[in-house]
């Protein structure tokens, strides 16, 4: 038998997932770190590639 967390049984998990999908804002620490790292790398690549926006 599979165990369920309290958050999952109250619908917190699906609410967080829906929020993250609709807004593009991660709701987990790892997701936020990945998003910030990608934005930072994109900024650096843009600065050093010589392209101006």
C-alpha positions as CSV (number, residue, x, y, z in Angstrom):
1,X,0.0,0.0,0.0
2,X,1.3,3.4,-0.9
3,X,1.6,6.1,1.7
4,X,0.4,9.7,1.1
5,X,1.6,12.8,2.8
6,X,-0.7,15.2,4.6
7,X,0.0,17.9,2.0
8,X,-0.8,15.6,-0.8
9,X,-4.1,14.5,0.8
10,X,-5.1,18.1,1.4
11,X,-4.4,19.1,-2.2
12,X,-1.4,21.2,-1.4
13,X,0.9,19.4,-3.8
14,X,-1.4,19.9,-6.8
15,X,-2.0,23.5,-5.9
16,X,1.7,24.2,-5.8
17,X,2.2,22.4,-9.1
18,X,-0.5,24.3,-10.8
19,X,0.9,27.6,-9.4
20,X,4.3,26.8,-10.7
21,X,3.1,25.9,-14.2
22,X,0.9,29.0,-14.6
23,X,3.4,31.5,-13.3
24,X,6.7,30.0,-14.2
25,X,7.9,30.4,-10.6
26,X,9.3,27.3,-9.1
27,X,7.9,26.3,-5.7
28,X,10.9,24.1,-4.6
29,X,14.3,25.1,-3.5
30,X,16.0,23.1,-6.2
31,X,13.7,24.5,-8.9
32,X,14.4,28.0,-7.8
33,X,18.1,27.4,-7.8
34,X,18.0,26.0,-11.3
35,X,15.9,28.9,-12.6
36,X,18.2,31.5,-11.1
37,X,21.4,29.7,-12.4
38,X,19.9,29.5,-15.9
39,X,19.0,33.2,-15.8
40,X,22.5,34.2,-14.5
41,X,24.2,32.1,-17.2
42,X,22.0,33.6,-19.9
43,X,23.0,37.1,-18.7
44,X,26.7,36.2,-18.7
45,X,26.5,34.7,-22.2
46,X,24.6,37.8,-23.4
47,X,27.2,40.1,-21.9
48,X,30.2,38.3,-23.4
49,X,28.7,37.4,-26.8
50,X,28.7,41.1,-27.8
51,X,25.0,41.1,-28.8
52,X,23.0,44.0,-27.7
53,X,19.3,43.8,-27.0
